[in-house]
Amino acid sequence: MEKWNGKVAVVTGASSGIGEETCRQLVEKGMIVVGFARREHKLQALEKDLKGKLGKFYYVKVDLCSEENILEAFNWVKKTLKTVDVMINNAGVWKQSDLLGNSNDWKKMFETNVLGLNICTRESIKIMEESKIKEGHIININSVVGHYLFPYMKDISMYAATKYSVTSITENLRELMGMKDLPIRVTSVSPGAVETEMAVEFGLDKLEGVKTLKPIDIAEAIMYALSAPQRVNVSEIIIRPTNENTLGFIKNII
């Protein structure tokens, strides 16, 4: 990770869970990190907690459902820090809505998980190109439900559709960076169940025998992808809990 010392990373969904832990790890390793999230009080607490570390933490209050808001945030980053070297699209929304459910929930998920993610990617790459970086990295926090069907989980179908979109976007972006001959690597990190606020909202923490990962597990996978030499693009990481038992999980939810 020494090569990223003093470089700039933007992390969405920075106020809790995977995003918060990723910000902590990056700052402790010497990066300048800008956290995007809606809950300013949590960002302020994180900023206070990270003072005195090797790197530096800044934050911008951002609603990823607002393109105008995202553009303003990246303008601040460009004006203040001049560049972006690493973009980590972590923010995500999970609404328990199936294919016959509430369209407002669908819109919220697609606006955050897909459109917001891609707008952040687009804007960060613009800055990377303008500043002529020698090495950049886009990391999308995906999900196992973006790779495999879970038909017994009816309330996850639309969320899974957003993550299948992320899988496609990430792979197509990797190809595009190659076609444009840009020194920007692209990685998809797809966890199983993780102990986050989202998991609590869905009730995973109350299901007997369900195995979960911790945010630090995902943050360390991000560090692995970042620390690989520039000639190596770790394009996909799938992380699942040890002794994960799909049959046991099904019995808990039906």
C-alpha positions in Angstrom: 0.0 0.0 0.0 3.0 2.3 0.2 2.5 3.5 -3.4 -0.9 5.0 -2.4 0.7 7.1 0.5 -0.5 10.7 0.0 -2.9 9.7 -2.9 -6.6 10.7 -2.9 -9.4 8.2 -2.4 -13.2 8.9 -2.5 -15.4 6.5 -0.6 -19.2 6.5 -0.8 -21.4 5.3 2.0 -18.6 6.4 4.4 -20.8 6.9 7.5 -21.0 3.2 8.6 -20.3 -0.4 7.9 -17.9 -1.3 5.0 -17.5 2.3 4.0 -16.5 3.6 7.4 -14.0 0.7 8.0 -12.5 1.3 4.5 -12.0 4.9 5.3 -10.3 4.0 8.5 -7.9 1.5 6.8 -7.0 3.9 4.0 -6.3 6.8 6.3 -4.2 4.7 8.7 -2.2 3.7 5.6 -1.5 7.2 4.6 -4.1 8.1 2.0 -6.1 11.3 1.8 -9.7 10.1 2.0 -12.9 11.9 1.1 -16.0 10.3 2.5 -19.4 10.8 0.8 -22.6 10.1 2.8 -25.8 11.6 3.9 -25.5 11.4 7.6 -23.2 14.4 8.4 -23.1 13.7 12.2 -21.5 10.3 11.6 -19.0 11.8 9.1 -18.1 14.4 11.7 -17.5 11.7 14.3 -15.3 9.7 11.9 -13.3 12.9 11.0 -12.7 13.5 14.7 -11.7 9.9 15.3 -9.2 9.9 12.4 -7.3 13.0 13.4 -3.7 12.4 14.0 -3.5 9.3 11.8 -0.9 8.9 9.0 -3.3 10.1 6.3 -6.1 12.7 6.3 -9.9 12.4 6.3 -12.3 14.9 4.7 -16.0 14.5 4.1 -18.8 15.9 1.9 -22.5 15.4 2.6 -23.8 13.7 -0.5 -27.1 12.2 -1.6 -26.3 9.8 -4.4 -29.8 10.0 -5.7 -29.0 13.6 -6.8 -26.7 14.0 -9.7 -26.4 17.7 -9.0 -25.3 16.9 -5.5 -22.7 14.4 -6.7 -21.3 16.9 -9.3 -21.0 19.5 -6.5 -19.1 17.0 -4.3 -16.6 16.2 -7.1 -16.1 19.8 -7.9 -15.1 20.3 -4.2 -12.7 17.4 -4.4 -11.1 18.7 -7.6 -10.8 22.3 -6.3 -9.5 21.2 -2.8 -7.4 18.2 -3.6 -6.7 18.6 -7.3 -7.1 14.9 -8.2 -8.7 11.5 -7.5 -6.6 8.4 -7.6 -9.0 5.8 -6.1 -12.8 5.6 -6.3 -14.6 3.2 -4.0 -18.3 2.9 -4.8 -19.5 1.4 -1.5 -22.9 3.1 -0.9 -25.9 0.9 -1.4 -29.6 0.7 -0.5 -31.5 -2.5 0.2 -35.3 -2.3 0.2 -37.3 -5.4 0.9 -39.4 -5.2 -2.3 -40.1 -7.9 -4.8 -40.9 -7.5 -8.5 -44.5 -6.7 -7.7 -43.6 -4.3 -4.9 -43.3 -0.5 -4.4 -41.9 1.3 -7.4 -40.5 4.1 -5.1 -38.3 1.4 -3.4 -37.2 0.2 -6.9 -36.2 3.8 -7.9 -34.3 4.4 -4.6 -32.3 1.2 -5.2 -31.5 1.8 -8.8 -30.7 5.5 -8.3 -28.3 4.7 -5.5 -26.8 1.3 -6.4 -26.5 1.8 -10.1 -26.9 5.4 -11.4 -25.2 7.0 -8.4 -22.4 4.5 -8.6 -21.8 5.1 -12.3 -22.0 8.9 -12.0 -19.4 8.8 -9.3 -17.2 6.6 -11.5 -17.7 8.9 -14.5 -16.8 12.0 -12.6 -13.7 10.4 -10.9 -12.4 9.1 -14.2 -12.8 12.6 -15.7 -10.6 14.0 -12.9 -8.1 11.1 -13.3 -7.8 11.9 -17.0 -7.5 15.6 -16.5 -4.8 15.3 -13.8 -3.0 12.6 -15.9 -2.6 10.1 -13.1 -0.1 7.3 -13.6 -2.1 4.8 -11.6 -5.8 4.8 -10.7 -8.3 2.3 -9.4 -12.1 2.0 -9.4 -13.6 -0.5 -6.8 -17.3 -1.3 -6.8 -18.7 -3.0 -3.7 -21.0 -5.6 -5.3 -22.7 -8.6 -3.8 -23.0 -12.4 -4.2 -26.6 -11.7 -5.3 -25.1 -9.9 -8.3 -23.8 -13.3 -9.5 -26.2 -16.0 -8.3 -29.9 -16.3 -8.2 -31.6 -16.7 -4.8 -35.2 -17.4 -5.9 -36.3 -18.4 -2.4 -35.6 -14.8 -1.2 -38.4 -13.1 -3.0 -37.9 -9.7 -1.2 -34.3 -9.5 -2.6 -35.2 -9.8 -6.3 -35.0 -6.1 -7.2 -32.0 -5.4 -5.0 -30.3 -8.4 -6.8 -31.2 -6.8 -10.1 -29.2 -3.7 -9.2 -26.2 -5.8 -8.2 -26.4 -7.8 -11.5 -26.2 -4.3 -13.1 -23.1 -3.6 -11.0 -21.5 -6.8 -12.2 -22.1 -5.8 -15.9 -21.0 -2.2 -15.4 -17.8 -3.2 -13.6 -16.7 -5.7 -16.3 -17.6 -3.3 -19.1 -15.7 -0.5 -17.4 -12.6 -2.7 -17.1 -12.8 -3.4 -20.9 -13.3 0.3 -21.6 -10.3 1.4 -19.6 -8.3 -1.1 -21.7 -9.7 0.2 -25.0 -8.8 3.8 -23.9 -5.4 2.7 -22.7 -5.9 4.4 -19.3 -3.8 3.2 -16.3 -7.0 2.6 -14.3 -7.7 -0.8 -12.8 -11.3 -1.9 -12.1 -12.4 -4.3 -9.4 -15.7 -5.8 -8.2 -15.8 -7.0 -4.6 -18.8 -9.2 -3.9 -19.5 -10.1 -0.2 -22.0 -12.5 1.2 -23.8 -11.3 4.4 -21.9 -8.7 6.3 -22.6 -7.3 9.8 -23.8 -3.9 8.8 -26.9 -1.7 9.5 -28.3 -3.1 6.2 -28.1 -6.6 7.5 -29.7 -5.6 10.8 -32.6 -3.9 8.9 -33.1 -7.1 6.9 -33.0 -9.2 10.1 -30.0 -11.3 9.3 -28.7 -10.8 12.8 -31.7 -12.5 14.2 -31.6 -15.7 12.0 -30.2 -18.6 14.0 -27.1 -20.2 12.4 -26.6 -17.6 9.7 -22.9 -16.9 9.2 -21.8 -13.3 8.5 -18.7 -11.4 7.6 -17.4 -8.3 9.3 -16.7 -4.9 7.6 -13.0 -5.3 8.2 -13.0 -8.5 6.1 -14.2 -6.5 3.1 -11.9 -3.6 3.8 -8.9 -6.0 3.8 -10.0 -7.4 0.4 -10.0 -3.8 -0.9 -6.5 -3.3 0.5 -5.4 -6.5 -1.3 -6.8 -5.3 -4.7 -5.2 -1.9 -4.2 -1.8 -3.3 -3.2 -1.3 -5.5 -6.2 1.3 -4.3 -8.7 0.0 -2.1 -11.5 0.4 -5.0 -14.0 -2.2 -7.0 -12.0 -5.9 -6.2 -12.2 -7.7 -8.1 -9.5 -11.0 -7.9 -11.4 -13.3 -9.9 -9.1 -13.3 -10.9 -5.5 -16.1 -13.0 -4.0 -16.1 -13.3 -0.2 -18.4 -15.7 1.7 -18.4 -16.7 5.3 -16.7 -19.9 6.3 -19.2 -22.8 6.9 -22.0 -20.8 5.1 -25.0 -23.1 4.9 -27.5 -22.1 2.2 -29.9 -24.9 3.2 -29.9 -23.8 6.8 -30.4 -20.2 5.7 -33.4 -21.2 3.6 -35.0 -23.1 6.6 -34.7 -19.9 8.6 -36.6 -17.7 6.2 -39.4 -19.9 5.0 
